[in-house]
Amino acid sequence: MVRAGRWCIVHTDGEGRQYGVHGVFHSDPEPASTVRTSEFEGAPGHVMLERLELEEQDGLTYLRSTMLFPTFHQRDVMMESGMEQGIRGSFERLARLLDWLQELSGEEASPEDRAA
């Protein structure tokens, strides 16, 4: 992870369309949290501030993302853009990847792990 610097991600969907997001880390990323800005390259000038936090409880790790938009209108436009479905899809793929990695390691996932 970069210390208080710029970042950029380009996502390619199943039909070959690319979507870029970039921003700046506004703190030194720590294992438990980081603060960054995000700007969708398809809508320049609409910058959101996001805090990501990881918290362990009873052997499970929880992720909390708090997003702050400059206006309610910009928040609503982002939510209507399909962002929520994209985030859900990303976490579903991450869960499949983690299951696959756990299978490779030979460890059995507990029912609690699968429910999280």
Steps between C-alpha positions, in 0.01 A plus 500: 500500500622850418561739788284813462517506122293459184319185394313386186290194412366406156218243490408314182148357492389181324434691177846658490396849618750665732421718800772696678500631855784696656575696812742589774571339837458769766669312779762233531301179444495280808389140531178612673402808299578742220355827370495576128322695232341330198405654167331305222673591175164495319378787720795729572458753778279275715742407777399293801692460825505144634616342823556123494519319834570135577391361836539151644217363714478142620747374240327672205616812318247771421552779248329837544513758223376852577464726196457877512374679189508879445121509448197277551442522124846357423441220750165415339645506147778263607256260667276501190801433274515132593782552750326284761466205261865540401613493861283196576641321195855580608441357847338187353809445282725564800308240702545243219872580483538458876312167486732384220811607692372320808446184293857525369632525853312181596311667783126453540294819538286504811123565471562839662754591229256409224215700659704820526 
